[in-house]
Amino acid sequence: MLIDADKDLIATLGFNRAVSVHSNECTESEAIILQQVKELNVDSVYFNTDENGSSFPAIFLKKVLTFDSRALIEIAETQKNIWNYKKVLFLYVFSDTEIRIYNCAGKPILKAQKNKL
């Protein structure tokens, strides 16, 4: 679950409707999506809602401590998994000092190699 400082950043970005993947307080359509994306290694999902009240994922959010080599490998794998999911265009990854936006619409260019650590 996101801590208060993270919630402030999320609100500043305009994503205060983002829902934690571990949340039990969500609509039925959000709960279905959250169950599907738990394996993608993201922390929250920002949903858009249509005129019928159905929610669909628009952006994934992920918190990291730093953008070190281990985090970058994890982010690359997450980006690839989201690309395979084919329903969300962007992954916002943030630390206390930096925000990076990853395009998940196109095939990932770099492949993470865990044995390079």
C-alpha positions in Angstrom: 0.0 0.0 0.0 1.3 3.5 -0.8 2.5 5.7 2.1 1.2 9.2 2.7 4.1 10.9 0.8 3.4 8.7 -2.1 -0.3 9.6 -2.0 0.7 13.3 -2.1 2.8 12.7 -5.2 -0.1 10.7 -6.8 -2.5 13.5 -6.0 -0.1 16.1 -7.4 0.1 14.1 -10.7 -3.7 14.0 -10.8 -3.9 10.2 -10.2 -5.7 10.3 -6.8 -8.2 7.8 -8.1 -5.5 5.2 -8.4 -6.3 2.0 -6.6 -3.8 -0.2 -4.9 -3.6 -3.7 -6.3 -4.2 -5.0 -2.8 -7.3 -2.9 -2.2 -10.6 -4.4 -1.1 -12.4 -1.1 -1.6 -13.2 -0.9 -5.3 -15.9 -1.5 -7.8 -16.6 -4.9 -9.2 -15.0 -4.0 -12.6 -11.9 -2.7 -10.8 -11.7 -5.8 -8.7 -11.6 -8.0 -11.8 -8.8 -5.9 -13.3 -6.9 -5.8 -10.0 -7.0 -9.6 -9.8 -5.7 -9.8 -13.4 -2.8 -7.5 -12.8 -1.4 -8.7 -9.5 1.2 -10.7 -11.3 2.5 -7.6 -13.3 4.4 -6.3 -10.3 2.8 -2.9 -10.1 1.6 -1.1 -7.0 -1.5 0.8 -8.2 -3.8 1.2 -11.2 -5.3 4.4 -12.3 -8.8 3.7 -13.8 -11.0 5.5 -16.3 -14.7 5.0 -15.9 -17.2 5.0 -18.8 -20.7 6.3 -18.8 -22.0 2.9 -17.7 -19.8 2.9 -14.6 -17.5 0.3 -15.9 -13.8 0.9 -15.0 -10.9 0.1 -17.2 -7.1 0.5 -16.5 -5.5 3.5 -18.0 -2.1 3.8 -16.2 0.0 1.5 -14.0 2.0 3.0 -11.1 5.0 1.5 -9.4 7.1 2.8 -6.5 10.9 2.2 -6.3 13.4 3.3 -3.7 16.0 4.2 -6.4 16.6 3.7 -10.1 19.6 1.4 -9.5 20.5 -1.5 -11.8 18.3 -4.0 -9.9 15.3 -1.7 -10.1 15.9 -1.1 -13.8 16.0 -4.8 -14.5 12.7 -5.2 -12.5 11.2 -2.2 -14.4 12.2 -3.7 -17.7 10.5 -7.0 -16.9 7.4 -5.2 -15.6 7.3 -3.1 -18.8 7.5 -6.3 -20.9 4.7 -7.9 -18.9 2.5 -4.8 -19.3 3.2 -4.8 -23.1 2.0 -8.4 -23.2 -1.1 -7.5 -21.2 -1.9 -5.1 -24.1 -4.4 -3.0 -22.2 -2.4 -0.1 -20.7 -0.2 2.3 -22.6 2.0 3.8 -19.8 3.8 2.7 -16.6 4.7 5.5 -14.2 7.6 4.6 -12.0 8.5 6.9 -9.2 10.9 7.3 -6.3 11.1 10.1 -3.7 13.1 12.3 -6.2 12.2 11.1 -9.7 9.4 10.1 -12.0 9.9 8.0 -15.1 7.3 7.2 -17.7 7.6 4.0 -19.7 5.8 3.4 -23.0 4.1 0.0 -22.9 2.3 0.3 -26.2 5.3 -0.7 -28.4 7.5 -3.7 -28.1 10.1 -3.2 -25.4 13.5 -2.4 -26.9 15.7 -3.5 -24.1 15.5 -7.0 -22.6 16.4 -7.3 -18.9 19.2 -9.8 -18.3 19.3 -10.9 -14.6 22.7 -12.5 -15.0 24.3 -9.1 -15.6 24.2 -8.1 -11.9 
